[in-house]
Amino acid sequence: MTFSERLHCGLLGLPDVGEEVLLAGWVDALRDHGEVLFIHLRDRSGIVQVVFSPGPSGAEVCTAAAGLKAEYCIRVKGRVVKRIEGTENPGIATGEIEVAATELTVLSKAGTLPFPISEKSMVAGVSAKRDESVSEDLRLQYRYLDLRRPTMQDHLVKRHRVAKIVRDYLDEQGFVEVETPMLTKSTPEGARDYLVPSRHYPKSFYALPQSPQLFKQLLMVSGMERYFQIVRCFRDEDLRPNRQPEFTQLDLEASFIEEEYLYSLFEEMTVRMFRVGGVELPRPYPRMTWLDAMNLTGSDRPDLRFGMTFKDATDVFTNTGYGIFKQILGRGGCIKGINVKGQSERLSKNILQNEYAKEIVPGFGAKGMTWMRVVDGGLESNIVQFFSDAERRGILERFAAEKGDVILMIADPSWPLVCSALGQLRLHLAERLGLIPRDVYYPLWVTDFPLFEATEHGVTSSHHPFTMPDRTDFDPEKVDELLALKSRAYDLVMNGEELGGGSIRINDRALQNRIFKALGLSDAEVEEKFGFFLKALEYGAPPHGGIALGMDRVVAMILGTPSIREVIAFPKNRSAYCPLTDAPSTVASAQLAELGLLDLGGAGQALPGGLEQQDLVDRLVWVSRIAIDDAERADIAAAVADAKNVAGLVRNNSGDDEPMTSVVVVENHTREGTTARVSEFAQTGEIFKNAPAEKGGFFKVAAVLE
Amino acid sequence: MSGIYTYKNVLTDAPAGAASPLAGVRVVVQPNISVRGWPCDAGSKALEGFVPLQDAEVVTRLKSAGALLVGSSRMAELGFGLTGETSVRSLGEGADVAAMTDTMGEARVASATEGFFGFKPSFGLVSRFGLIGLVPSMECTGVAGRDLNSIIDIMTTIAGKDPNDPSMPDEPPVDFTSTPQGFEGPFRAGIVKESLDLLNETEAHAFKAGLARMEAIGAAIEEVSLPGYSLFRAVHNTVAAVEASSSAGKYDSVRFGHRSPQGRNWNEMYLASRGESFRLPVKAFLFQGAFFQFEDYGAFEDACRIRNRLVRETTDVLGAVDFLVFPTRRMEHDAWAAGSVRAVYESFMLTLPANVTGSPAVQVPGCAVHDGVDIGLQIMGRRRDDARLLSAASAIASSVLRG
């Protein structure tokens, strides 16, 4: 039999009983019953139990099977038999049958595994849930083993399925997938670029794309009308736990369309995508303007799986006698609050005052928080005595408050600050009180973003400078007028996360010029940065718009994984490092020299492999992480020079004995009468007595990055 | 607090019963031997403010044998050399014996300078649990004292397998109890001819006087050869620097010790904290270690090869004679003033071979004297032959007392 006749383990079942089959895969688990050996044989399709017993298998095959270990790659021939009643394993799809082996070939052996791979128990009713404490870096270092786990394979298969649905659907809708370049021009907008040095143009760099934004717009100018691409994008941003330096984006652009077209297209597409995870999203998706989102949730990506939205209470206190509010309102401020329904039992005075008002809310940037518990006969608080009867009634009415509720208010002269702090407080409380329902998906379009944000010197684009404004009759020199402009941009938000976003673009060169003028860019700057693109707008650019969706994030949400790394085959870790390949790594000076990078920084600037790194003492400072000062340098250089001489001396006299690291023979053995345990000093916290800095039961250190 | 002690114990414990083997013996320790609750900075800013949570095994044994721990002395940074070291000086001021780490001969050279006995036991005899060390394969807790008997008593107490020290070999214990009376002369003592080149004229005379003292109690002195003798220093320097660099890796300013306020991120925190933690010459020594580790690891392996050869040559020679004899200290190379790695090594040239081979060695005062200068007589024995070595030293010492 050749591999062409091979069947798949997970697809066998009762109809196959009596058939002779050829299987190949990996030993998932073994159970040795003396004469009889059971193994779980796993391939991508699933698991089947294979039995080696002297009768059907013969002594030779049994002997060979005795040498099997987990994750050996094997080929097995055998006959499918029904399991004896009572020995079925409902934990696997093929649990009603097993394969009585007649031939065994070890195709490839496996060494000691760094962590267990098997996820299925061989015995019915016993959980084989693997120990979740395998460190992620170890998993990433041996990713090829980690990906053997059925869970991980399922993630990759489903990811493929989602991508296929996207391609099929967009193909149906007349979209064409076009590839755009990976080596492009660095533009100073947005995040930091990853740069690629050019050998042919010394000291010049390509940039990896942060998104194919300009290229997709150029494709519209080209008349492609409907373009999409599932494309890798790169951003050199600060480290965040759930962020990757490279990520996959569904990028899409269409001509002769309005917003409604994209909403409907994207809703239908995302509904189909989420079905892969068994989630049925309700259409149409609700919409909310950016201003409403801010006023109700303090966030431009509202999590609406739960209520607790903001109420404005500014007018309740218009004539207040309470000094702090009076002062804030006098400076044009506002007062907003939330009603934490029926939670007064769990939010004691102590928690509200000492935790939230004193610690947590100041951490959100607000100066303070006003809390009131609704009790029989009114409000209980540390400041309620400063409120008039009318104000108390006004609060109860505004927040539709009932006994057992807790009302929290934040007041500040700055509207954005009130929104932001109260928004963070809303999320914090929802998390703490368990108010966020699981398995609920709440998609939402957020629209009508401001086109510009204020800066010290004028305005900057909220989205990017190619976004179409809602009105075109503005004066680019009047900052107030500019800040009142809305953009024709939209974000698709789900459960408090931004899944994607886009906008209708500017296709008129004159309008684009006025936007640049509003941004304070000179003609020369504009020409240098975007000249090639603006020229294209002069040749009959059609009206167009588009949207992009973060595929990693969406797939992670569809599959409900805790991090996006679970749905990427070979991700970087949280520190943007690849434990499998050890990337990024240093390169040889010769490579840098060839690229003309050695003297790039000029005098006094350290570059990898550059002159400063060449200095032996500085290199040792770095590898041993011991700084030296100028006064010590000469002595240390002399000692290192001595060490070099000593090295020469021992080299010339080394002889051929084995290296001896200890003059005594030390046997490794386990300490008698002891078991693994947590140190009592760790348990009592005494271990922190000598720590230079401790916080909350951890050693406190400087940030990994600045 | 006197200049000798970094910490002076308030002795409130009831005196141990007379039956306790070390009842009333006053012991000073270096501040790199952990005593729960005592400051213990090993003379380094790297351990600024460090107070151990647990006693070292040596301390546990001393306490339970009834010894009085009088305090901890000052010491050279991380026990590298003798600059600032005070434990031997304490022997005149409140202490009977000093427990001090011997990495390249510190206990012996310090004792020789002050005219005391100093003993470095065989490697692997005394637990290093709770010792804040620098060179794990060479250092051991040595003892300095005014007389040999108290050194023997201390050794009887502190030697022996400790399950908490995984670097100790599975060997039967060495019996120190029969030591003082156990000596049966006569013995053969070898002088290593390659070592004699190191001596100046006064030292040569003094050494000759020491040898005469040995012959007077019936020792047969003969000249032997250790062809690799001149490589001991290079081997010690290479291996010790690498081990020191590795041992000092734990001074990361996270769990204990000095934290610099400078570091804005993790790497800078390490760089600045460790930069401020170490002084010369230890800092330079750590750079030598880093050089071997990161730039020329082959040299470290070569040094370990030579170490194997030196151990074999030494063992062979000690098969032909009972002991090897050397002077202890060098008049022109003052260990207490050595400010560079090179100067430190120069001052321990005569003692460091015993650390490379793990052999026991004892410094005897009062016999290698010329023109009123005592350079110390150092006798080195076979590994685990500590008891007989101390017996021979006792015999020589009593002959000195008898005049």
Interface residues (C-beta under 8 A of the other chain):
Chain A: L616 V617 R619 L620 V621 W622 V623 S624 R625 I626 A627 I628 D629 E632 D635 I636 A638 A639 V640 D642 A643 K644 V646 A647 L649 V650 R651 N653 S654 G655 D656 D657 E658 P659 M660 T661 S662 V663 V664 V665 V666 E667 N668 R671 E672 F681 E686 I687 K689 N690 A691 P692 A693 F699 V701 A702 A703 V704 L705 E706
Chain B: G49 F50 V51 L53 F123 G124 S137 P163 N164 P166 S167 M168 P169 D170 E171 G228 L231 A234 V235 N237 T238 A241 S245 S253 V254 R255 F256 G257 H258 R259 G263 R264 N265 W266 N267 E268 M269 Y270 L271 A272 R274 G275 E276 F278 L280 P281 K283 A284 F285 L286 F287 Q288 G289 A290 F291 F292 Q293 F294 E295 D296 G298 A299 E301 D302 A303 C304 R305 I306 R307 N308 R309 V311 R312 S340 V341 R342 T357 G358 R383
